[in-house]
Amino acid sequence: MEDSMGSILVSIVAIVISLITFFWGFSKNKKLSAETEWHRTLASDFLEQANNFSKMASQIVVGISLWSSMQEEGKSDDAERQNEEIRSYINKISLYEWELKKYSQFAPCNADRFQESAQELFKLLRNLIAYCKDPKVDQPFNLEEIREAQFSFIKVSRALHKELLGI
């Protein structure tokens, strides 16, 4: 009888421990799922903003090229419309630059490199716009610097995105 009571008691203790472990694991899993979802959403939002920033950089470079061609062809009305579009791009890219800063705060390993690459690309775009306002005939602007800065920005963005995902 004593053996029978002992085995029943051991069985009850095993069942209770199993239930506690199950509910504890279930609770941890829900928290982990919520945290994972937050990381995925944050990383997705970041990726969209980073892609928009890079795309806007390309639109500025191409827009300035079109503007320059229109100026040379004497199409002043078209050139002025293109200039207005470029100015609107500058406002948008400033917004993207601001937005991107908040994401890098959640990725401390890549935050500094990311901020530097975004600022470098933004600086080169501002320099290009300034150059277009007062071009140096003997010293053409080097668009390859912008392309390299854009590639660097994309590369660091990928690393920051991975960090946001916890990879």
C-alpha positions in Angstrom: 0.0 0.0 0.0 2.8 2.3 0.9 4.5 1.6 -2.5 1.2 2.3 -4.2 0.8 5.6 -2.4 4.4 6.5 -3.2 4.0 5.8 -6.9 0.8 7.8 -7.0 2.5 10.7 -5.2 5.4 10.6 -7.7 3.0 10.5 -10.6 1.1 13.5 -9.2 4.3 15.4 -8.7 5.4 14.5 -12.2 2.1 15.7 -13.7 2.2 19.0 -11.8 5.8 19.6 -12.8 4.9 18.8 -16.5 2.0 21.2 -16.3 4.1 24.0 -14.8 6.8 23.4 -17.4 4.2 23.4 -20.2 2.5 26.7 -19.1 5.9 28.3 -18.4 7.1 27.3 -21.9 3.9 28.5 -23.4 4.2 31.9 -21.7 7.8 32.3 -22.8 6.8 31.3 -26.3 4.1 34.0 -26.5 6.6 36.6 -25.3 9.2 35.4 -27.8 6.6 35.5 -30.6 5.6 39.0 -29.7 9.3 40.1 -29.5 10.0 38.4 -32.9 7.0 40.1 -34.5 8.2 43.5 -33.2 11.7 42.9 -34.6 10.2 41.8 -38.0 8.0 44.9 -38.2 10.8 47.2 -37.2 13.1 45.6 -39.7 10.5 45.8 -42.4 9.8 49.5 -41.8 13.5 50.2 -41.8 14.1 48.4 -45.0 11.3 50.4 -46.7 12.7 53.7 -45.5 16.3 52.8 -46.5 15.1 51.7 -49.9 13.2 55.0 -50.3 16.3 57.0 -49.2 18.4 55.2 -51.8 15.8 55.5 -54.5 15.4 59.2 -53.8 19.2 59.7 -54.1 19.0 58.1 -57.6 16.0 60.4 -58.5 18.0 63.5 -57.4 21.0 62.5 -59.5 18.9 61.6 -62.6 16.7 64.7 -62.0 19.8 67.0 -62.0 21.1 65.3 -65.1 17.7 66.0 -66.9 17.7 69.6 -65.5 21.2 70.2 -66.9 20.2 68.9 -70.3 17.1 71.1 -70.4 19.3 74.1 -69.4 21.7 73.4 -72.2 18.9 73.0 -74.7 17.4 76.4 -73.7 14.2 74.8 -72.3 13.9 77.1 -69.3 10.3 76.4 -68.5 10.9 72.6 -68.4 14.2 73.2 -66.5 12.3 75.2 -63.9 9.7 72.5 -63.4 12.5 69.9 -63.1 14.3 72.2 -60.6 11.1 72.3 -58.5 10.8 68.5 -58.6 14.4 68.2 -57.4 13.7 70.6 -54.5 10.8 68.4 -53.5 13.1 65.4 -53.6 15.5 67.2 -51.2 12.7 67.7 -48.7 11.7 64.1 -49.0 15.2 62.7 -48.6 15.6 64.9 -45.5 12.6 63.2 -44.0 14.0 59.8 -44.9 17.3 60.7 -43.3 15.4 61.8 -40.1 13.3 58.6 -40.1 16.3 56.3 -40.5 18.0 57.7 -37.5 15.4 56.2 -35.2 15.8 52.7 -36.5 19.6 52.7 -36.0 19.1 53.2 -32.3 17.9 49.6 -32.1 20.9 48.2 -33.8 23.9 49.4 -31.8 26.5 47.3 -33.6 25.8 48.9 -37.0 24.3 52.3 -35.9 27.5 54.4 -36.2 28.5 53.0 -39.6 25.0 53.4 -40.9 24.7 57.0 -39.7 28.0 57.8 -41.3 27.1 56.3 -44.6 23.7 58.0 -44.7 25.2 61.4 -43.9 28.0 60.9 -46.5 25.4 60.2 -49.2 23.3 63.1 -48.1 26.3 65.4 -48.0 27.4 64.4 -51.6 23.8 65.0 -52.8 23.8 68.5 -51.3 27.2 69.2 -52.8 25.9 68.1 -56.2 23.0 70.5 -55.9 25.3 73.3 -54.9 27.6 72.5 -57.8 24.7 72.7 -60.2 23.9 76.2 -59.0 27.5 77.3 -59.5 29.3 74.7 -61.8 33.1 74.9 -62.0 33.8 74.6 -65.7 37.3 73.4 -65.2 36.3 70.9 -62.5 33.3 68.6 -63.3 31.4 66.9 -60.5 32.3 63.3 -59.8 29.0 61.3 -59.9 31.0 58.1 -59.2 31.5 59.3 -55.6 27.7 59.4 -55.2 27.3 55.9 -56.7 30.0 54.6 -54.3 28.4 56.3 -51.3 25.0 54.8 -52.3 26.5 51.3 -52.6 28.1 51.8 -49.2 24.8 52.9 -47.7 23.0 49.9 -49.2 25.7 47.5 -47.8 25.5 49.0 -44.3 21.7 49.1 -44.5 21.7 45.3 -45.1 23.8 44.8 -42.0 21.6 47.0 -39.9 18.5 45.2 -41.2 20.0 41.8 -40.2 20.8 43.2 -36.8 17.2 44.5 -36.4 16.0 41.0 -37.3 18.3 39.5 -34.6 20.3 37.5 -37.2 
